[in-house]
Amino acid sequence: MSSSPISPISPRSPLSPPSPLDLAPVLPVVVLADAADAVPLARALVAGGLPAIEVTLRTPAALTAIRAVAAEVPDAVVGAGTVLDRAQVDDSCAAGARFLVSPGWTDALLAAMAGSGVPFLPGVSTTSEVVALLERGVREMKFFPAQAAGGTVYLKSLAGPLPQARFCPTGGIGPANAAEYLSLPNVGCVGGTWMVPADAVAARDWPRIEALARAAANLRPAA
């Protein structure tokens, strides 16, 4: 987090693109070694009910994968994850990313994401980071690493004093605890990888991924 002077971010208007927090209960976090897998993987996720897909910029194939999904899977809302600087913001948007996700933020990165014209989720793990983003007009955030940073207990404690902040918790979340996160009033969706296991992607087992996506899309908040 930066301590430089505050630069307010313009609030989202009703005409803004939809937030990834509002599209499905789960945001798949995808790491692709082979861009050729991007389109069939995206089609499987969309068929299972998960239209928003975060492709992380952790591999050389990522931008090509985003470009392919944006061009060939019209029902997918593909975004870029692990965005770290302005160049990655520009490259991701040029490839067709419709939202951006970062593991943390600085004022420079925040300005770049805000200027992109697409929704973005800057990463936070402390109360001070949340307050700093709220001061800048940002109300939607990634809570990362969710389990290591305090999990549902921490997020529940933020809901009282900071109800205007909404989160996509990511990190250590799976089918065993996702519903507990989704039950919190300040959680819009959760991010995870369990519906895109590495062995299924390597085997190109798209029916298995579609089934896992469908189960994730049908998750409901814990009672």
PyMOL commands that set and color helices and strands:
alter all, ss='L'
color gray80, all
select helices_A, chain A and resi 20-22+35-47+62-72+86-95+107-114+127-135+151-159+178-182+198-202+206-217
alter helices_A, ss='H'
color red, helices_A
select strands_A, chain A and resi 26-30+52-56+77-81+100-101+120-121+123-124+140-143+166-169+190-192
alter strands_A, ss='S'
color yellow, strands_A
deselect
rebuild
show_as cartoon
